[in-house]
Amino acid sequence: METLFTILLVIFSLGLIAVVLLQKGKSAGLSGAISGGAEHLFGKQKARGLDLFLQRLTIALAVGFFVLAMVVAYLVKTA
């Protein structure tokens, strides 16, 4: 049982790393800070579909990772 949860923990951690790396940064250095402020001021709409999906997937994977980490820690302690 402990092995199964450990494997799931590794899968969740790799998925979390991949999803975080797929997300766009909020700015691209100095040019992003200048144009980002103008876009915010004038209300430019960006493609929210994929960004929103990746954000929700990141939250789900993070919650799963922490829950699995607690379960694995409990199983190791009681074994």
Distance bins in CASP14 RR format, pairs under 12 A and 6 or more apart:
PFRMAT RR
TARGET T0000
AUTHOR 0000-0000-0000
RMODE 2
METHOD distances of the structure
MODEL  1
1 7 0 0 0 0 0 1 0 0 0 0 0
1 8 0 0 0 0 0 1 0 0 0 0 0
1 71 0 0 0 0 1 0 0 0 0 0 0
1 72 0 0 0 0 0 1 0 0 0 0 0
1 74 0 0 0 0 0 1 0 0 0 0 0
1 75 1 0 0 1 0 0 0 0 0 0 0
1 76 0 0 0 0 0 1 0 0 0 0 0
1 78 0 0 0 0 0 1 0 0 0 0 0
1 79 0 0 0 0 1 0 0 0 0 0 0
2 8 0 0 0 0 0 1 0 0 0 0 0
2 9 0 0 0 0 0 1 0 0 0 0 0
2 68 0 0 0 0 0 1 0 0 0 0 0
2 71 0 0 0 0 1 0 0 0 0 0 0
2 72 1 0 0 1 0 0 0 0 0 0 0
2 73 0 0 0 0 0 1 0 0 0 0 0
2 74 0 0 0 0 1 0 0 0 0 0 0
2 75 1 0 1 0 0 0 0 0 0 0 0
2 76 1 0 0 1 0 0 0 0 0 0 0
2 77 0 0 0 0 0 1 0 0 0 0 0
2 78 0 0 0 0 1 0 0 0 0 0 0
2 79 1 0 0 1 0 0 0 0 0 0 0
3 9 0 0 0 0 0 1 0 0 0 0 0
3 10 0 0 0 0 0 1 0 0 0 0 0
3 72 0 0 0 0 1 0 0 0 0 0 0
3 75 0 0 0 0 1 0 0 0 0 0 0
3 76 0 0 0 0 0 1 0 0 0 0 0
3 79 0 0 0 0 0 1 0 0 0 0 0
4 10 0 0 0 0 0 1 0 0 0 0 0
4 11 0 0 0 0 0 1 0 0 0 0 0
4 68 0 0 0 0 0 1 0 0 0 0 0
4 71 0 0 0 0 0 1 0 0 0 0 0
4 72 0 0 0 0 1 0 0 0 0 0 0
4 75 0 0 0 0 1 0 0 0 0 0 0
5 11 0 0 0 0 0 1 0 0 0 0 0
5 12 0 0 0 0 0 1 0 0 0 0 0
5 64 0 0 0 0 0 1 0 0 0 0 0
5 65 0 0 0 0 0 1 0 0 0 0 0
5 67 0 0 0 0 1 0 0 0 0 0 0
5 68 1 0 0 1 0 0 0 0 0 0 0
5 69 0 0 0 0 1 0 0 0 0 0 0
5 70 0 0 0 0 0 1 0 0 0 0 0
5 71 1 0 1 0 0 0 0 0 0 0 0
5 72 1 0 1 0 0 0 0 0 0 0 0
5 73 0 0 0 0 1 0 0 0 0 0 0
5 74 0 0 0 0 1 0 0 0 0 0 0
5 75 1 0 0 1 0 0 0 0 0 0 0
5 76 0 0 0 0 1 0 0 0 0 0 0
5 79 0 0 0 0 0 1 0 0 0 0 0
6 12 0 0 0 0 0 1 0 0 0 0 0
6 13 0 0 0 0 0 1 0 0 0 0 0
6 68 0 0 0 0 1 0 0 0 0 0 0
6 69 0 0 0 0 0 1 0 0 0 0 0
6 71 0 0 0 0 1 0 0 0 0 0 0
6 72 1 0 1 0 0 0 0 0 0 0 0
6 73 0 0 0 0 0 1 0 0 0 0 0
6 75 0 0 0 0 1 0 0 0 0 0 0
6 76 0 0 0 0 1 0 0 0 0 0 0
6 79 0 0 0 0 0 1 0 0 0 0 0
7 13 0 0 0 0 0 1 0 0 0 0 0
7 14 0 0 0 0 0 1 0 0 0 0 0
7 68 0 0 0 0 1 0 0 0 0 0 0
7 72 0 0 0 0 0 1 0 0 0 0 0
8 14 0 0 0 0 0 1 0 0 0 0 0
8 15 0 0 0 0 0 1 0 0 0 0 0
8 61 0 0 0 0 0 1 0 0 0 0 0
8 64 0 0 0 0 1 0 0 0 0 0 0
8 65 0 0 0 0 1 0 0 0 0 0 0
8 67 0 0 0 0 0 1 0 0 0 0 0
8 68 1 0 1 0 0 0 0 0 0 0 0
8 69 0 0 0 0 0 1 0 0 0 0 0
8 71 0 0 0 0 1 0 0 0 0 0 0
8 72 0 0 0 0 1 0 0 0 0 0 0
8 75 0 0 0 0 0 1 0 0 0 0 0
9 15 0 0 0 0 0 1 0 0 0 0 0
9 16 0 0 0 0 0 1 0 0 0 0 0
9 61 0 0 0 0 0 1 0 0 0 0 0
9 64 0 0 0 0 1 0 0 0 0 0 0
9 65 1 0 0 1 0 0 0 0 0 0 0
9 66 0 0 0 0 0 1 0 0 0 0 0
9 67 0 0 0 0 1 0 0 0 0 0 0
9 68 1 0 1 0 0 0 0 0 0 0 0
9 69 1 0 0 1 0 0 0 0 0 0 0
9 70 0 0 0 0 0 1 0 0 0 0 0
9 71 0 0 0 0 1 0 0 0 0 0 0
9 72 1 0 1 0 0 0 0 0 0 0 0
9 73 0 0 0 0 1 0 0 0 0 0 0
9 75 0 0 0 0 0 1 0 0 0 0 0
9 76 0 0 0 0 0 1 0 0 0 0 0
10 16 0 0 0 0 0 1 0 0 0 0 0
10 17 0 0 0 0 0 1 0 0 0 0 0
10 65 0 0 0 0 0 1 0 0 0 0 0
10 68 0 0 0 0 1 0 0 0 0 0 0
10 69 0 0 0 0 0 1 0 0 0 0 0
10 72 0 0 0 0 0 1 0 0 0 0 0
11 17 0 0 0 0 0 1 0 0 0 0 0
11 18 0 0 0 0 0 1 0 0 0 0 0
11 61 0 0 0 0 1 0 0 0 0 0 0
11 64 0 0 0 0 0 1 0 0 0 0 0
11 65 0 0 0 0 1 0 0 0 0 0 0
11 68 0 0 0 0 1 0 0 0 0 0 0
12 18 0 0 0 0 0 1 0 0 0 0 0
12 19 0 0 0 0 0 1 0 0 0 0 0
12 57 0 0 0 0 0 1 0 0 0 0 0
12 58 0 0 0 0 0 1 0 0 0 0 0
12 60 0 0 0 0 1 0 0 0 0 0 0
12 61 1 0 1 0 0 0 0 0 0 0 0
12 62 0 0 0 0 1 0 0 0 0 0 0
12 63 0 0 0 0 1 0 0 0 0 0 0
12 64 1 0 1 0 0 0 0 0 0 0 0
12 65 1 0 1 0 0 0 0 0 0 0 0
12 66 0 0 0 0 1 0 0 0 0 0 0
12 67 0 0 0 0 1 0 0 0 0 0 0
12 68 1 0 1 0 0 0 0 0 0 0 0
12 69 0 0 0 0 1 0 0 0 0 0 0
12 71 0 0 0 0 0 1 0 0 0 0 0
12 72 0 0 0 0 0 1 0 0 0 0 0
13 19 0 0 0 0 0 1 0 0 0 0 0
13 20 0 0 0 0 0 1 0 0 0 0 0
13 61 0 0 0 0 1 0 0 0 0 0 0
13 62 0 0 0 0 0 1 0 0 0 0 0
13 64 0 0 0 0 0 1 0 0 0 0 0
13 65 1 0 1 0 0 0 0 0 0 0 0
13 66 0 0 0 0 0 1 0 0 0 0 0
13 68 0 0 0 0 1 0 0 0 0 0 0
13 69 0 0 0 0 1 0 0 0 0 0 0
13 72 0 0 0 0 0 1 0 0 0 0 0
14 20 0 0 0 0 0 1 0 0 0 0 0
14 21 0 0 0 0 0 1 0 0 0 0 0
14 61 0 0 0 0 1 0 0 0 0 0 0
14 65 0 0 0 0 0 1 0 0 0 0 0
15 21 0 0 0 0 1 0 0 0 0 0 0
15 22 0 0 0 0 1 0 0 0 0 0 0
15 54 0 0 0 0 0 1 0 0 0 0 0
15 57 0 0 0 0 1 0 0 0 0 0 0
15 58 0 0 0 0 1 0 0 0 0 0 0
15 60 0 0 0 0 0 1 0 0 0 0 0
15 61 1 0 1 0 0 0 0 0 0 0 0
15 62 0 0 0 0 0 1 0 0 0 0 0
15 64 0 0 0 0 0 1 0 0 0 0 0
15 65 0 0 0 0 1 0 0 0 0 0 0
16 22 0 0 0 0 0 1 0 0 0 0 0
16 23 0 0 0 0 0 1 0 0 0 0 0
16 54 0 0 0 0 0 1 0 0 0 0 0
16 57 0 0 0 0 1 0 0 0 0 0 0
16 58 1 0 0 1 0 0 0 0 0 0 0
16 59 0 0 0 0 0 1 0 0 0 0 0
16 60 0 0 0 0 1 0 0 0 0 0 0
16 61 1 0 1 0 0 0 0 0 0 0 0
16 62 1 0 0 1 0 0 0 0 0 0 0
16 63 0 0 0 0 0 1 0 0 0 0 0
16 64 0 0 0 0 1 0 0 0 0 0 0
16 65 1 0 1 0 0 0 0 0 0 0 0
16 66 0 0 0 0 0 1 0 0 0 0 0
16 68 0 0 0 0 0 1 0 0 0 0 0
16 69 0 0 0 0 0 1 0 0 0 0 0
17 23 0 0 0 0 0 1 0 0 0 0 0
17 58 0 0 0 0 0 1 0 0 0 0 0
17 61 0 0 0 0 1 0 0 0 0 0 0
17 62 0 0 0 0 0 1 0 0 0 0 0
17 65 0 0 0 0 0 1 0 0 0 0 0
18 54 0 0 0 0 0 1 0 0 0 0 0
18 57 0 0 0 0 1 0 0 0 0 0 0
18 58 0 0 0 0 0 1 0 0 0 0 0
18 61 0 0 0 0 1 0 0 0 0 0 0
19 50 0 0 0 0 0 1 0 0 0 0 0
19 51 0 0 0 0 0 1 0 0 0 0 0
19 53 0 0 0 0 1 0 0 0 0 0 0
19 54 1 0 1 0 0 0 0 0 0 0 0
19 55 0 0 0 0 1 0 0 0 0 0 0
19 56 0 0 0 0 1 0 0 0 0 0 0
19 57 1 0 1 0 0 0 0 0 0 0 0
19 58 1 0 1 0 0 0 0 0 0 0 0
19 59 0 0 0 0 1 0 0 0 0 0 0
19 60 0 0 0 0 1 0 0 0 0 0 0
19 61 1 0 0 1 0 0 0 0 0 0 0
19 62 0 0 0 0 1 0 0 0 0 0 0
19 65 0 0 0 0 0 1 0 0 0 0 0
20 54 0 0 0 0 1 0 0 0 0 0 0
20 55 0 0 0 0 0 1 0 0 0 0 0
20 57 0 0 0 0 1 0 0 0 0 0 0
20 58 1 0 0 1 0 0 0 0 0 0 0
20 59 0 0 0 0 0 1 0 0 0 0 0
20 61 0 0 0 0 1 0 0 0 0 0 0
20 62 0 0 0 0 1 0 0 0 0 0 0
20 65 0 0 0 0 0 1 0 0 0 0 0
21 54 0 0 0 0 0 1 0 0 0 0 0
21 58 0 0 0 0 0 1 0 0 0 0 0
22 50 0 0 0 0 1 0 0 0 0 0 0
22 51 0 0 0 0 0 1 0 0 0 0 0
22 53 0 0 0 0 0 1 0 0 0 0 0
22 54 1 0 1 0 0 0 0 0 0 0 0
22 55 0 0 0 0 0 1 0 0 0 0 0
22 57 0 0 0 0 1 0 0 0 0 0 0
22 58 0 0 0 0 1 0 0 0 0 0 0
22 61 0 0 0 0 0 1 0 0 0 0 0
23 50 0 0 0 0 1 0 0 0 0 0 0
23 51 1 0 0 1 0 0 0 0 0 0 0
23 52 0 0 0 0 0 1 0 0 0 0 0
23 53 0 0 0 0 0 1 0 0 0 0 0
23 54 1 0 1 0 0 0 0 0 0 0 0
23 55 1 0 0 1 0 0 0 0 0 0 0
23 56 0 0 0 0 0 1 0 0 0 0 0
23 57 0 0 0 0 1 0 0 0 0 0 0
23 58 1 0 0 1 0 0 0 0 0 0 0
23 59 0 0 0 0 0 1 0 0 0 0 0
24 32 0 0 0 0 0 1 0 0 0 0 0
24 46 0 0 0 0 1 0 0 0 0 0 0
24 47 0 0 0 0 1 0 0 0 0 0 0
24 48 0 0 0 0 0 1 0 0 0 0 0
24 49 0 0 0 0 0 1 0 0 0 0 0
24 50 0 0 0 0 1 0 0 0 0 0 0
24 51 1 0 0 1 0 0 0 0 0 0 0
24 54 0 0 0 0 1 0 0 0 0 0 0
24 55 0 0 0 0 0 1 0 0 0 0 0
25 32 0 0 0 0 1 0 0 0 0 0 0
25 33 0 0 0 0 0 1 0 0 0 0 0
25 36 0 0 0 0 0 1 0 0 0 0 0
25 46 0 0 0 0 0 1 0 0 0 0 0
25 51 0 0 0 0 1 0 0 0 0 0 0
25 54 0 0 0 0 0 1 0 0 0 0 0
25 55 0 0 0 0 0 1 0 0 0 0 0
26 32 0 0 0 0 1 0 0 0 0 0 0
26 33 0 0 0 0 1 0 0 0 0 0 0
26 36 0 0 0 0 1 0 0 0 0 0 0
26 37 0 0 0 0 0 1 0 0 0 0 0
26 39 0 0 0 0 0 1 0 0 0 0 0
26 40 0 0 0 0 0 1 0 0 0 0 0
26 46 0 0 0 0 0 1 0 0 0 0 0
26 51 0 0 0 0 0 1 0 0 0 0 0
26 55 0 0 0 0 0 1 0 0 0 0 0
27 33 1 0 1 0 0 0 0 0 0 0 0
27 34 0 0 0 0 1 0 0 0 0 0 0
27 35 0 0 0 0 1 0 0 0 0 0 0
27 36 1 0 0 1 0 0 0 0 0 0 0
27 37 0 0 0 0 1 0 0 0 0 0 0
27 39 0 0 0 0 0 1 0 0 0 0 0
27 40 0 0 0 0 0 1 0 0 0 0 0
28 34 0 0 0 0 0 1 0 0 0 0 0
28 35 0 0 0 0 1 0 0 0 0 0 0
28 36 0 0 0 0 1 0 0 0 0 0 0
28 39 0 0 0 0 0 1 0 0 0 0 0
29 35 0 0 0 0 0 1 0 0 0 0 0
29 36 0 0 0 0 0 1 0 0 0 0 0
30 36 0 0 0 0 0 1 0 0 0 0 0
30 37 0 0 0 0 0 1 0 0 0 0 0
31 37 0 0 0 0 0 1 0 0 0 0 0
31 38 0 0 0 0 0 1 0 0 0 0 0
31 39 0 0 0 0 0 1 0 0 0 0 0
32 38 0 0 0 0 1 0 0 0 0 0 0
32 39 0 0 0 0 1 0 0 0 0 0 0
32 40 0 0 0 0 0 1 0 0 0 0 0
33 39 0 0 0 0 0 1 0 0 0 0 0
33 40 0 0 0 0 0 1 0 0 0 0 0
34 40 0 0 0 0 0 1 0 0 0 0 0
34 41 0 0 0 0 0 1 0 0 0 0 0
35 41 0 0 0 0 0 1 0 0 0 0 0
35 42 0 0 0 0 0 1 0 0 0 0 0
35 44 0 0 0 0 1 0 0 0 0 0 0
35 46 0 0 0 0 0 1 0 0 0 0 0
36 42 0 0 0 0 1 0 0 0 0 0 0
36 43 0 0 0 0 0 1 0 0 0 0 0
36 44 0 0 0 0 1 0 0 0 0 0 0
36 46 0 0 0 0 0 1 0 0 0 0 0
37 43 0 0 0 0 1 0 0 0 0 0 0
37 44 0 0 0 0 1 0 0 0 0 0 0
38 44 0 0 0 0 1 0 0 0 0 0 0
39 45 0 0 0 0 1 0 0 0 0 0 0
39 46 1 0 0 1 0 0 0 0 0 0 0
40 46 0 0 0 0 0 1 0 0 0 0 0
45 51 0 0 0 0 0 1 0 0 0 0 0
46 52 0 0 0 0 0 1 0 0 0 0 0
47 53 0 0 0 0 0 1 0 0 0 0 0
47 54 0 0 0 0 0 1 0 0 0 0 0
48 54 0 0 0 0 0 1 0 0 0 0 0
48 55 0 0 0 0 1 0 0 0 0 0 0
48 56 0 0 0 0 0 1 0 0 0 0 0
49 55 0 0 0 0 1 0 0 0 0 0 0
49 56 0 0 0 0 0 1 0 0 0 0 0
49 57 0 0 0 0 0 1 0 0 0 0 0
50 56 0 0 0 0 0 1 0 0 0 0 0
50 57 0 0 0 0 0 1 0 0 0 0 0
51 57 0 0 0 0 0 1 0 0 0 0 0
51 58 0 0 0 0 0 1 0 0 0 0 0
52 58 0 0 0 0 0 1 0 0 0 0 0
52 59 0 0 0 0 0 1 0 0 0 0 0
53 59 0 0 0 0 0 1 0 0 0 0 0
53 60 0 0 0 0 0 1 0 0 0 0 0
54 60 0 0 0 0 0 1 0 0 0 0 0
54 61 0 0 0 0 0 1 0 0 0 0 0
55 61 0 0 0 0 0 1 0 0 0 0 0
55 62 0 0 0 0 0 1 0 0 0 0 0
56 62 0 0 0 0 0 1 0 0 0 0 0
56 63 0 0 0 0 0 1 0 0 0 0 0
57 63 0 0 0 0 0 1 0 0 0 0 0
57 64 0 0 0 0 0 1 0 0 0 0 0
58 64 0 0 0 0 0 1 0 0 0 0 0
58 65 0 0 0 0 0 1 0 0 0 0 0
59 65 0 0 0 0 0 1 0 0 0 0 0
59 66 0 0 0 0 0 1 0 0 0 0 0
60 66 0 0 0 0 0 1 0 0 0 0 0
60 67 0 0 0 0 0 1 0 0 0 0 0
61 67 0 0 0 0 0 1 0 0 0 0 0
61 68 0 0 0 0 0 1 0 0 0 0 0
62 68 0 0 0 0 0 1 0 0 0 0 0
62 69 0 0 0 0 0 1 0 0 0 0 0
63 69 0 0 0 0 0 1 0 0 0 0 0
63 70 0 0 0 0 0 1 0 0 0 0 0
64 70 0 0 0 0 1 0 0 0 0 0 0
64 71 0 0 0 0 1 0 0 0 0 0 0
64 72 0 0 0 0 0 1 0 0 0 0 0
65 71 0 0 0 0 0 1 0 0 0 0 0
65 72 0 0 0 0 0 1 0 0 0 0 0
66 72 0 0 0 0 0 1 0 0 0 0 0
66 73 0 0 0 0 0 1 0 0 0 0 0
67 73 0 0 0 0 0 1 0 0 0 0 0
67 74 0 0 0 0 0 1 0 0 0 0 0
68 74 0 0 0 0 0 1 0 0 0 0 0
68 75 0 0 0 0 0 1 0 0 0 0 0
69 75 0 0 0 0 0 1 0 0 0 0 0
69 76 0 0 0 0 0 1 0 0 0 0 0
70 76 0 0 0 0 0 1 0 0 0 0 0
70 77 0 0 0 0 0 1 0 0 0 0 0
71 77 0 0 0 0 0 1 0 0 0 0 0
71 78 0 0 0 0 0 1 0 0 0 0 0
72 78 0 0 0 0 0 1 0 0 0 0 0
72 79 0 0 0 0 0 1 0 0 0 0 0
73 79 0 0 0 0 0 1 0 0 0 0 0
END
